[in-house]
Amino acid sequence: MKRLVLLLICIAISPKTAAQVDESQTGAWFMYFYNTTFNDSKWGIQGDLQYRDWAGVGDMEQLLLRSGLTFRPEKANVLFTLGYANITTGVPGEINDTSGENRIYGEALIPQKLGGCYYLTHRFRYEQRFVASQDFRTRYRYMLLFNVPFNKTSLEKDAVYLALYNELFINGQTDIGNGRTTELFDRNRTYLGLGYVLSSKVRVQLGWMNQKTVNWGKGQLQFSLHHSF
């Protein structure tokens, strides 16, 4: 009987052990961001495609597809977006299980230029999340982004720049269904990177981001392409 109990305990805990996040292993995010306006009007679109990997390559963390309709009010230094995202999330390790999420989001992007060459951006985002096997959820996000060119006075062609950001995520509720709960604090991301302006429409960035949740913290390399068209 004791052997049977021990066997059942091992079976119960082994999937959890396999799915542990390896905090010492650096992951990687590969990202493409795009935006455009419709014939110089107040309306446009923006979005991003992201592949995130727990181990760098070969162990999918997330596949994220996101796009939204943008509106820039006349004589107002703010860009509003209403959009939709589809997210597929994988389990770390050899387990191939995935879960899905659909998300509706609204955001306000407020850029500032300080001292002639310092670019500061505030981003406020509100998400309505439809996560598989969970109740409807909401989340609040605030990002402070800072870009500083080294060899130019603006983010123009051939500019090399420092990119910094911090983003805080706060859950809108703690009850996620079936007696399960989560914390109000969801996660925090801190990023440091270098960028290069290829043209007035294309920038590339390479950097390192540390992400901390209630349960784990992990470093991520980030490779991103930023495209205006």
Summary of the structure (lengths in Angstrom):
residues: 229
radius of gyration: 20.2
end to end distance: 68.3
largest distance: 76.1
contacts: 665
relative contact order: 0.14
helix: 7%
strand: 63%
